[in-house]
Amino acid sequence: MDRFVKQNLSVCIYIVFVLCVLVSCSSESNQSTLEEPQKYLSLNPAITETIFYLEGQEQLLGRSDYCKTPEEADKLPSFGTALTPNYEAIARVHPKSIFTDVSSGTQLDSLEQLAPVIQLPWLSIDDIQGSVIKLGELLDKKEQASALAAEIQNTFLPALEAESLSLLMLMEGSDIQKGQLWFMKKGSLHGAAIEAAGFRNGAPDLLNGPPSMSLEQLIKQDPDMIVFLASKSIASDTKEQLSRSLDIMPMLKAVQKKRVGVIDGENLMGVGPSAIHLVEKIRSEGKRLLGTE
């Protein structure tokens, strides 16, 4: 009988030991899982660029097809766009959340079936500052986010004066011959950059619709200066062609006074952190056109 009790006691002790080991391993596994950074998916180029700027890229599972800045972002797997997501690929990686902006056309309902969608406003300076702070909270990068938000605020402070000249910024893809001119509208980040550089935005007031105007509207606006914005660095002869493309409209003040210029650089049409450099580029080109460098 004593022998039987001893055998059972030994078995019980062994079972308890095994259970303790299993509980300990499970606890360590859960702790390890909790310590792993939350993984997000970004379907907006500006948001992706900002995450890298905040040094939170280790928390990114992937990006949209258009997220190319910085170069390191291109190494992440792509999952379509906010308008045309790759649902199957997204479902396979189980993201914690999906980042998008608030653009119309975003497949919000469909994406919500795969993971919570966090929409971040990204149009005005106030929008961008608020969204940067929100990203800092989500990524546990509050200090970096606060510094970036402050830099954005200081960089884009309006520097207008009563005698400030008007500057119209046209996109490189504008078709002068067909009379389809794409411009940077008021209230946008690029519009704020024009004012921060010390110029009035020569664009027409636009409440709805795409930022496009006709040649007739351009004549009506008749800005003091016109600057074409290129999305990447371009050759000097291409710059010359852009500058001379409005010579067919000699009635414009900017053409008469030879105040048509070009600003080029990587990702200057984007609205991520790299746009901070745009203000100084506008100011520098404006001074060149005015002969006050």
N, C-alpha and C positions, 0 to 999 in steps of 0.2 A: 504493500500500500504506500509506504513512504517512497518507494522507488517510483511508483506511478505518479505521485504528487510532484516529485522532483522533476520528472520528465515533462509534465504539464506546465510546471512553473518555468522550466527552461524554454518551452515553446512560447509561452506568453511573453517572456522577456524578449525573445527574438522578434516576435510580432510587433511589440512596442518599439523596439529599436528600428525596425524597418519603417514603421509608420513615422517615427521621428525624422528619419532620413528623408522620407518622401515629403513631409511637411516642410522641412528645411529647404529642400531643393525647389519645391513649389514657391516658397517665400522668396528665395533668391531669384527665381525666374520672374516672378511678378515684379520684384524690385527692379530687376534689369529692364523689364518692359517699361516700367514707369519712368526710368531714367533715360530711355531712348527719346531723342527729339521727335516731336510730332511732325509728321510728314504732310506737306501741302502740295497742291498742284496749282500753278499759276497760268491762266489763259489770257494774260494781258502783258504786252511788252514792257510798259512803264512799271508795272508792279514787279515783274521779274527783275528788271534792272535795279529797282529800289531794294529788293531783297538782297541782291548781291552787294549793293552799296552798304547795306546795314550789316553785312557779313553773316547773313542768315541762310546762305545757300545750302548748307548741310541739311536744312529742313525741307528742301525742295525735292519732290519726287520727279517732277517734270515741268514742261513748259508748253506754250502754244507754238504753232508752226512759225509765227512771226517774231518770236523772242530770240533776237540775235545779238543783243547787247547786254553785258559785255561778251567778249568772245567765248568765255568759259560757259556761258549759258547754252551755247550751241552744242555743247557736249552732252547736255541732258536729253533724255528721250522726249519726243514731242507727242502731243495728244490732240492734234487738230486745233481748232480755234473755238472761241466762245460762241461763234455763229454756227460752226460746223464741227462739233466735238467728235472725237473718236470714242464713242461710247464703250465699245468692247474693250479697248485698251485701258480706259479709265476704270472700268469695272474690275479689271484684273489686278490693279495695283492698290485698290481700296484706300484712297486718300482720306486723311482726316477731314480736310475741307478743301474747297476749290475757290481760288481767288479770281474774280472778274471785276471789270468796272461796271458802270450802270448804263452802258450803251444799249440802245434799242436793238432788238434782234437777238440778244443773248438767249440761248436755249435754257432759261432758268428752270422751268418746270421739269424738263427732262434731266438736267444735271442734278437737281435736288433729289432725284430718285437714286442717285449713285452715292452722293455725299452732300453734306451741308455746303451751301454756296455763300461765300462772303463777298458781297458787292461793295466795292470801294469807289466813291465818286472821284473822278480824275479829270476835271475840266478847268475850273478856276483855281487861282492860287490858294484860296481858302479850302477848297475841296482837297487839293493835293496835300496841304499841310496836315489837315485832319486825317487823311488816309495814311500818311506816313506815320503819324503818332499811333494810329490803330495797328498798323503792321508791327511797330515796335513792341506794342503790348502783346500781340499774338506770338511773336517770335522771341520774346524775352530779350529784346534789344532796345529797351526804352532809352538808354543814354544816347546811343547812336542815332535813334530816331529823333530825339529832341534836338540834337545838334544839327541834323539835316533840316528839320522843320525851321529852325532859327536861321540857317543859312539861306533857305528859300525865301523867307520873309525879308531878310536884309537885302538880298540880291534883287528882289523884284519890287522894292519900294519905288513908287512913282517919283520921277525926278522932273516933272513938268513945270514949265514957267510960262508966263503970259505970252512971251514971244517964241515959244517952242514951235518949230516947223513940223509939218505933217509928213509922215513917212508911211507909204503903202508897201506892205510885204506881200509879194506874189510868190507862189510856189513854182518850182522849176518846171513842172509838168503843164503849166498853162499853155494853151494853144492860141497864140496871138492871131494867126491867120483865120481861125474859125471863130474868134471872138469869145472864147471861153477862158476866163481868167479866174484862177483859184487863189484866194487870198486868206491871210490870217485875220480872223475876225476879232472884234472887240470882246473883252471879257474872258478870252482864252489865255493860256499860259504865254503863247507867242505875242498876243496883244499886250499882255502885261510886260513882257520883255521890251517891247517897243517903247512903252512909257517909262520904264526903268532906265532906258538908255537916254532919255531926255527928249523924246519926240512924241508928237500926237499921232495916234493911229489913223492913217488916212483911209481906212476901210469904211465902207458904208455901214449904216446901222442894219443889223440883220437879226430878226427875231426868230425866224424859223427857216428851215431848209438848208441846203448845202452852201458853203461859203464860195459862191461863184458869181461873177458879174460879167456883163457884156462890155464891149468897147465904148458903147454910148454911156454906160454908167461910169466907166473910167474917166471919160472926158468931163463928166459932171463932177466927179470927185476932184480931179485935177490936183493931186498931191504935190507938195514941194519936192519930194524925193520918192523914188521907187526902187525897191531892192528885191531882187530875186533870191529865194532861199533854196539851196541845193541840199539834198539829203546826204551827200558824201562829198569828199574832196574831188574837184574837177580840174581839168587842164585849163591853162590860161586862155587858149584859143576858144574853148567852150564858154568861158566867162565872157569873153569879148563878144561872142555871138549873142549871148543872152542880153548883154548890155545894149547891143545895137538892135535887138529885135523890136523895140518900140520906136525906132526911127521913122516908121511908117505913120506915126502920129505926131507930127511936128507941132501941133497945137498945144501939146502938154507942156506945162512949165518945167517939169523934170527933164524932158527931152531938150527943150530950148536951152536950159542951163547946164546940160550934161550932168545931171544928177540921177542917173540910172546906174545902179551897181549890183553886185552879186556877193552873197555870203555863202560860203561852202564849208563843209566839215562833217565828220561822221555823226550820224544820228541827230542832226540838228532839228529835224522835223518831229522827233520824238518828244514825249512829255515826261521822260524820266529824269533822274538827277543830272545827266549830261547836258540838259537844257540850261543849266545854271551858267554855262559858258557862253550862251547865246547873247546875253545882255552886253557883254564887253565886245563881242563881235559886231553887234549892231552899232554900238557907240563908235567903234573904230572905223567902220565903213561909212557911217554918217559924217564923221570928221574928214575922212578922205574926200568924199563927194563935195563937201563944203570948202575944202582947201584949208582946213584948220588943224591939220595933223600936227 
